[in-house]
Amino acid sequence: MELSHRVQAIKESPTLAITAKAQRLKAEGRDVVALAAGEPDFDTPDHIKAAAIAAIQNGFTKYTPVSGTPGLKNAVIAKFKRDQGLDYTAKQILVSVGGKQSFYNLCQAYLNAGDEVIIPAPYWVSYPDMVILAEGRPVIVECGIEQGYKLSPAQLEAAITPKTKMLVINSPSNPTGAVYSLEELKALGEVLKRHPGVLIASDDMYEHVMLGDTRFANILNACPELYPQTILLNGVSKAYSMTGWRIGYAAGPEKLIKAMENIQSQSTSNPTSIAQVAAEAALNGPQQECFAPMLKAFNERHEFVVRRFNATRGLKCLSAGGAFYAFVDAREAIRNLYEEGKLAEPTDLALGNYLLEAQDVAVVPGSAFGAEGYFRISFATSMSNLEKALDRIEKALA
């Protein structure tokens, strides 16, 4: 059986693959601490679950419009007005089966063969592969720990060519937790104003998961004049602990949103009717009651893991501005372990296997995010799990 060239050009999601391996080891009786999956360890708030239960009981179990129910689209419109001061119409909104489908729809609707997409690295694992599936070409721009994992205006200008079709901005970032300030976004915006043919895809999925005193802003808050060439991608998965409900949404130019809807109509059609009712309740509900307990816990865990990593031999970790990840520079630790004969090769993949096999800790190697020599953990788990895992990592690297 000969598979398609497009599927052979991409790889399985590394985070899902590592999580699956950790689950297999757990099933075998191993005491594995899995820090790979980006999923809040809080339950979906009760008022959101109640709305879904009521929808089932009321028989709201049929097809909906492909682009989303009118009620949910209105809730999304209200959210953008409330949180960012941005105005959209219903024809500028598309509700999809999670944030992943939003970005997939975008690539399929917008990219032609050979079109270039600028992706700052470290990046979310699926960006390059979705671009490749649309026959586009990912242009990876390395933004290491030395520059706070953020794209500079000079790097952006140098990466733009006549073939550049799109730029991806993810802030707060998965995997690094880096957050662009309003001033930094304005500086990038000055470059983008000179290139009106470059679409800006702003992935704001972690908008409400902010750490410390950091404040969220996206490219349109910084440069409202970029509105015609910007699409905002967001969802309810992270902020409302609704990962399994699979609801994401996009807001952008009407022509582009309609094209993305056409792609969706030929793949999944509408998102689940019940999940849409739940998402509407989330966006219209009491936000602070949802966010406050989760953010308090994430801040405590963040401070703990950053302190512990920076006290561990061979590791370096910056404080994050948002999301619930720690992205750790392990290049020195990898060199140490390789020279001591504990790693077969000096790579982050070898380190990840070593930590899982020898210490029962599952992390995601940085190469999955375009950053060899690093690893990512999620601190969206209990403090006891984090303490156990970091004790084991410290022991492994001692």
C-alpha positions as CSV (number, residue, x, y, z in Angstrom):
1,M,0.0,0.0,0.0
2,E,1.5,3.3,-1.1
3,L,0.6,6.3,1.1
4,S,0.3,9.8,-0.2
5,H,3.4,12.0,-0.4
6,R,1.7,14.6,1.8
7,V,1.2,12.3,4.7
8,Q,4.8,11.0,4.4
9,A,6.1,14.6,4.6
10,I,4.7,15.1,8.1
11,K,5.2,13.4,11.5
12,E,3.0,12.4,14.4
13,S,2.5,15.1,17.0
14,P,5.4,14.6,19.4
15,T,3.5,15.7,22.5
16,L,0.7,13.1,21.8
17,A,3.3,10.4,21.0
18,I,5.2,11.0,24.2
19,T,2.0,11.2,26.3
20,A,0.9,7.8,24.7
21,K,4.2,6.2,25.6
22,A,4.0,7.5,29.2
23,Q,0.5,6.0,29.4
24,R,1.7,2.6,28.2
25,L,4.5,2.6,30.8
26,K,1.9,3.5,33.5
27,A,-0.3,0.7,32.4
28,E,2.7,-1.6,32.9
29,G,2.9,-0.5,36.5
30,R,5.6,2.2,36.2
31,D,5.2,5.3,38.4
32,V,5.6,7.7,35.5
33,V,5.1,11.4,36.0
34,A,3.9,12.8,32.6
35,L,4.7,16.5,32.0
36,A,4.1,16.4,28.2
37,A,0.4,17.2,27.6
38,G,-0.7,20.9,27.5
39,E,-3.9,20.4,29.4
40,P,-5.1,22.2,32.5
41,D,-5.6,19.8,35.5
42,F,-8.8,21.7,36.5
43,D,-12.3,20.5,35.8
44,T,-14.6,22.4,33.4
45,P,-16.6,24.9,35.5
46,D,-20.0,23.6,36.6
47,H,-22.1,26.3,34.9
48,I,-20.5,25.3,31.6
49,K,-21.2,21.6,32.1
50,A,-24.8,22.5,33.2
51,A,-25.4,24.3,29.9
52,A,-24.2,21.3,27.9
53,I,-26.5,19.0,30.0
54,A,-29.4,21.2,29.4
55,A,-28.7,21.2,25.7
56,I,-28.8,17.4,25.6
57,Q,-32.0,17.3,27.6
58,N,-33.6,19.9,25.3
59,G,-32.7,17.9,22.2
60,F,-30.1,20.3,20.8
61,T,-28.3,17.4,19.2
62,K,-28.7,18.0,15.5
63,Y,-26.6,19.7,12.8
64,T,-25.9,23.4,13.2
65,P,-24.7,25.9,10.6
66,V,-21.2,24.9,9.5
67,S,-19.6,28.1,10.8
68,G,-21.2,27.9,14.2
69,T,-24.5,28.6,16.0
70,P,-25.7,32.2,16.0
71,G,-25.5,32.3,19.8
72,L,-21.9,31.2,19.9
73,K,-20.8,33.5,17.1
74,N,-22.5,36.4,19.0
75,A,-20.6,35.4,22.1
76,V,-17.3,35.4,20.2
77,I,-18.1,38.9,18.7
78,A,-18.9,40.2,22.2
79,K,-15.7,38.6,23.6
80,F,-13.5,40.5,21.0
81,K,-15.3,43.7,21.7
82,R,-15.0,43.3,25.5
83,D,-11.5,42.1,25.7
84,Q,-9.7,43.8,22.8
85,G,-12.1,46.5,21.7
86,L,-12.4,45.0,18.2
87,D,-15.4,44.9,16.0
88,Y,-16.4,41.9,13.9
89,T,-19.6,40.7,12.2
90,A,-21.0,37.2,12.1
91,K,-19.6,36.7,8.6
92,Q,-16.1,37.3,10.0
93,I,-16.3,34.5,12.5
94,L,-15.8,30.8,12.1
95,V,-16.2,28.3,14.9
96,S,-14.2,25.1,14.4
97,V,-13.3,21.8,16.1
98,G,-10.6,23.2,18.3
99,G,-7.8,25.7,17.6
100,K,-6.0,23.1,15.5
101,Q,-8.8,23.0,12.9
102,S,-8.9,26.7,12.8
103,F,-5.2,26.9,11.7
104,Y,-5.6,23.9,9.4
105,N,-8.6,25.5,7.7
106,L,-6.5,28.7,7.3
107,C,-3.6,26.9,5.6
108,Q,-5.8,25.0,3.3
109,A,-7.9,28.1,2.3
110,Y,-5.0,30.5,1.9
111,L,-1.8,28.8,0.8
112,N,-0.7,27.7,-2.6
113,A,2.2,25.5,-3.5
114,G,5.5,27.2,-2.6
115,D,4.0,30.0,-0.6
116,E,6.2,30.8,2.4
117,V,5.0,31.1,6.0
118,I,7.3,32.7,8.6
119,I,7.3,30.7,11.8
120,P,9.4,31.9,14.8
121,A,11.1,29.0,16.6
122,P,10.4,27.6,19.2
123,Y,7.0,27.0,17.7
124,W,3.9,25.0,18.4
125,V,4.5,21.6,17.0
126,S,1.7,21.6,14.4
127,Y,2.4,24.9,12.6
128,P,5.0,23.6,10.1
129,D,3.3,20.3,9.3
130,M,0.0,22.0,8.6
131,V,1.8,24.4,6.3
132,I,3.4,21.4,4.5
133,L,0.0,19.7,4.2
134,A,-1.2,22.8,2.3
135,E,2.0,22.6,0.1
136,G,3.4,25.7,1.6
137,R,7.0,26.1,2.8
138,P,7.7,26.8,6.5
139,V,10.4,29.5,6.9
140,I,11.7,28.9,10.4
141,V,13.4,31.8,12.2
142,E,15.3,30.8,15.3
143,C,14.6,32.9,18.3
144,G,16.6,31.4,21.2
145,I,16.8,31.9,24.9
146,E,19.3,34.7,24.4
147,Q,16.5,36.9,22.9
148,G,13.7,35.7,25.2
149,Y,12.3,33.4,22.5
150,K,10.8,36.4,20.6
151,L,11.1,37.4,16.9
152,S,12.9,40.7,16.4
153,P,11.8,43.3,13.7
154,A,15.2,42.8,12.0
155,Q,14.7,39.1,11.8
156,L,11.2,39.6,10.4
157,E,12.3,42.0,7.7
158,A,15.1,39.7,6.7
159,A,12.8,36.7,6.4
160,I,10.2,38.4,4.2
161,T,10.5,37.6,0.5
162,P,8.2,38.0,-2.6
163,K,6.9,34.5,-1.8
164,T,6.0,35.3,1.8
165,K,2.3,34.8,2.3
166,M,1.8,34.6,6.1
167,L,3.5,35.3,9.5
168,V,2.5,33.3,12.6
169,I,2.6,35.0,16.0
170,N,1.8,32.9,19.1
171,S,1.7,34.9,22.3
172,P,1.6,33.7,25.0
173,S,3.7,31.0,23.4
174,N,3.4,27.3,23.4
175,P,6.1,26.0,24.2
176,T,8.0,28.9,25.9
177,G,5.4,31.0,27.7
178,A,7.0,34.1,26.1
179,V,4.7,37.1,25.8
180,Y,5.2,40.0,23.4
181,S,4.7,43.4,25.0
182,L,2.6,46.0,23.3
183,E,5.8,47.9,22.3
184,E,7.4,44.8,20.8
185,L,4.3,44.2,18.8
186,K,4.3,47.8,17.6
187,A,7.8,47.3,16.3
188,L,6.9,44.2,14.4
189,G,3.8,46.0,13.1
190,E,6.0,48.8,11.6
191,V,7.6,46.1,9.5
192,L,4.3,44.5,8.5
193,K,2.8,47.8,7.4
194,R,5.4,47.9,4.7
195,H,4.2,44.4,3.5
196,P,0.4,44.5,3.2
197,G,0.5,41.2,1.2
198,V,1.6,39.3,4.3
199,L,-1.3,37.9,6.3
200,I,-0.7,37.9,10.1
201,A,-2.0,34.8,11.9
202,S,-2.2,35.7,15.6
203,D,-2.7,32.6,17.7
204,D,-4.0,33.9,21.0
205,M,-5.1,30.6,22.6
206,Y,-3.4,31.3,25.9
207,E,-4.7,34.9,26.1
208,H,-6.3,34.4,29.6
209,V,-3.5,32.3,31.1
210,M,-1.2,35.1,32.1
211,L,1.5,34.9,34.8
212,G,2.7,37.5,37.3
213,D,2.0,41.1,36.2
214,T,2.2,40.4,32.5
215,R,-0.6,41.8,30.4
216,F,-2.0,40.4,27.2
217,A,-2.0,42.3,23.9
218,N,-2.2,41.1,20.3
219,I,-1.0,42.7,17.1
220,L,-4.3,44.5,16.5
221,N,-4.1,46.2,20.0
222,A,-0.7,47.4,18.9
223,C,-1.5,48.3,15.3
224,P,-5.2,48.6,14.6
225,E,-4.4,49.6,11.0
226,L,-3.3,46.0,10.4
227,Y,-6.9,44.8,10.8
228,P,-7.4,44.0,7.0
229,Q,-4.4,41.7,7.0
230,T,-4.9,39.9,10.3
231,I,-6.7,36.8,11.4
232,L,-7.1,36.1,15.1
233,L,-7.2,32.5,16.3
234,N,-8.5,31.5,19.7
235,G,-10.6,29.1,21.6
236,V,-12.0,27.9,25.0
237,S,-9.7,25.0,25.6
238,K,-7.1,26.5,27.9
239,A,-8.8,29.4,29.6
240,Y,-11.9,27.4,30.6
241,S,-10.3,23.9,30.9
242,M,-12.3,22.6,28.0
243,T,-9.7,20.8,26.0
244,G,-11.9,17.8,25.2
245,W,-14.8,19.9,24.1
246,R,-12.9,20.9,21.0
247,I,-14.1,24.4,20.2
248,G,-11.8,27.0,18.6
249,Y,-12.7,30.1,16.6
250,A,-11.2,32.5,14.1
251,A,-12.0,36.1,13.3
252,G,-10.7,37.9,10.2
253,P,-11.4,39.2,6.7
254,E,-14.8,38.0,5.5
255,K,-13.5,36.6,2.2
256,L,-10.9,34.5,4.0
257,I,-13.3,33.3,6.7
258,K,-15.8,32.2,4.0
259,A,-13.0,30.2,2.3
260,M,-12.1,28.5,5.6
261,E,-15.8,27.7,6.1
262,N,-15.9,26.0,2.7
263,I,-12.9,23.8,3.7
264,Q,-14.6,22.9,7.0
265,S,-17.9,22.1,5.2
266,Q,-16.1,19.4,3.2
267,S,-14.3,18.0,6.2
268,T,-16.0,18.0,9.6
269,S,-19.0,20.2,8.9
270,N,-20.1,21.9,12.1
271,P,-18.5,21.5,15.5
272,T,-20.5,19.4,18.0
273,S,-23.8,21.1,18.8
274,I,-23.5,20.5,22.6
275,A,-20.0,21.7,22.8
276,Q,-21.0,24.9,21.1
277,V,-23.6,25.6,23.8
278,A,-21.0,25.0,26.4
279,A,-18.6,27.3,24.8
280,E,-21.3,30.0,24.6
281,A,-21.9,29.7,28.3
282,A,-18.1,29.9,28.9
283,L,-17.6,33.1,26.9
284,N,-20.8,34.8,28.4
285,G,-20.3,33.5,31.9
286,P,-18.5,34.8,35.0
287,Q,-14.9,34.9,33.8
288,Q,-13.0,35.7,36.9
289,E,-14.6,32.9,38.8
290,C,-13.2,30.6,36.2
291,F,-9.8,32.1,35.8
292,A,-8.8,33.1,39.4
293,P,-8.2,29.7,41.1
294,M,-6.4,28.3,38.0
295,L,-4.2,31.3,37.6
296,K,-3.2,31.3,41.3
297,A,-2.1,27.7,41.1
298,F,-0.3,28.2,37.8
299,N,1.7,31.2,39.2
300,E,2.7,29.2,42.3
301,R,3.8,26.2,40.2
302,H,5.6,28.4,37.7
303,E,7.7,30.1,40.4
304,F,8.5,26.7,41.8
305,V,9.7,25.0,38.6
306,V,11.7,28.0,37.4
307,R,13.5,28.1,40.7
308,R,14.2,24.4,40.8
309,F,15.4,24.2,37.1
310,N,17.8,27.0,37.6
311,A,19.2,25.3,40.6
312,T,19.8,22.0,38.7
313,R,23.1,21.2,37.2
314,G,23.2,22.0,33.4
315,L,19.8,23.6,33.1
316,K,18.6,27.2,32.5
317,C,15.0,28.4,32.5
318,L,13.5,31.8,31.9
319,S,10.4,33.0,33.7
320,A,7.4,32.9,31.5
321,G,4.8,35.6,30.9
322,G,1.9,33.3,30.2
323,A,0.6,29.8,29.4
324,F,1.6,26.9,31.7
325,Y,4.9,25.7,30.3
326,A,8.5,25.8,31.3
327,F,10.9,25.7,28.3
328,V,14.3,24.6,29.6
329,D,17.7,25.1,28.0
330,A,19.4,21.7,28.6
331,R,22.3,22.0,26.2
332,E,24.9,22.0,29.0
333,A,23.2,19.0,30.7
334,I,23.1,17.1,27.5
335,R,26.9,17.6,27.0
336,N,27.6,16.5,30.6
337,L,25.5,13.3,30.3
338,Y,27.0,12.5,26.9
339,E,30.6,12.9,28.2
340,E,29.7,10.7,31.2
341,G,28.4,8.0,28.9
342,K,24.8,8.2,30.0
343,L,23.5,9.3,26.6
344,A,24.1,7.4,23.4
345,E,24.1,10.7,21.5
346,P,24.2,14.4,22.5
347,T,20.6,15.3,21.6
348,D,17.5,16.3,23.4
349,L,15.7,13.2,22.1
350,A,18.3,11.1,23.9
351,L,17.8,13.2,27.0
352,G,14.0,12.7,26.8
353,N,14.4,8.9,26.5
354,Y,16.9,8.9,29.4
355,L,14.6,10.8,31.7
356,L,11.6,8.5,30.8
357,E,13.4,5.2,30.9
358,A,15.7,5.9,33.9
359,Q,13.7,8.3,36.0
360,D,10.0,7.8,34.8
361,V,9.6,11.4,33.9
362,A,8.0,12.3,30.5
363,V,9.1,15.6,28.9
364,V,8.9,16.9,25.3
365,P,12.3,17.4,23.6
366,G,12.8,20.9,22.3
367,S,13.5,19.6,18.7
368,A,9.8,18.9,18.4
369,F,9.4,22.7,18.7
370,G,12.3,23.6,16.4
371,A,14.8,24.1,19.3
372,E,17.4,21.3,19.6
373,G,18.9,21.1,23.1
374,Y,15.9,22.2,25.1
375,F,12.9,20.4,26.6
376,R,9.4,21.5,27.6
377,I,7.3,20.6,30.6
378,S,3.7,21.4,31.4
379,F,3.1,22.6,34.9
380,A,-0.6,22.0,34.5
381,T,-0.4,19.2,37.1
382,S,-0.3,19.0,40.8
383,M,2.5,20.4,42.9
384,S,3.2,16.9,44.3
385,N,3.7,15.6,40.8
386,L,6.0,18.5,40.0
387,E,8.0,18.0,43.1
388,K,8.4,14.3,42.4
389,A,9.3,14.9,38.7
390,L,11.9,17.7,39.5
391,D,13.5,15.6,42.2
392,R,13.9,12.8,39.6
393,I,15.3,15.2,37.0
394,E,17.7,16.7,39.5
395,K,18.9,13.2,40.4
396,A,19.3,12.2,36.8
397,L,21.5,15.2,36.1
398,A,23.5,15.3,39.3
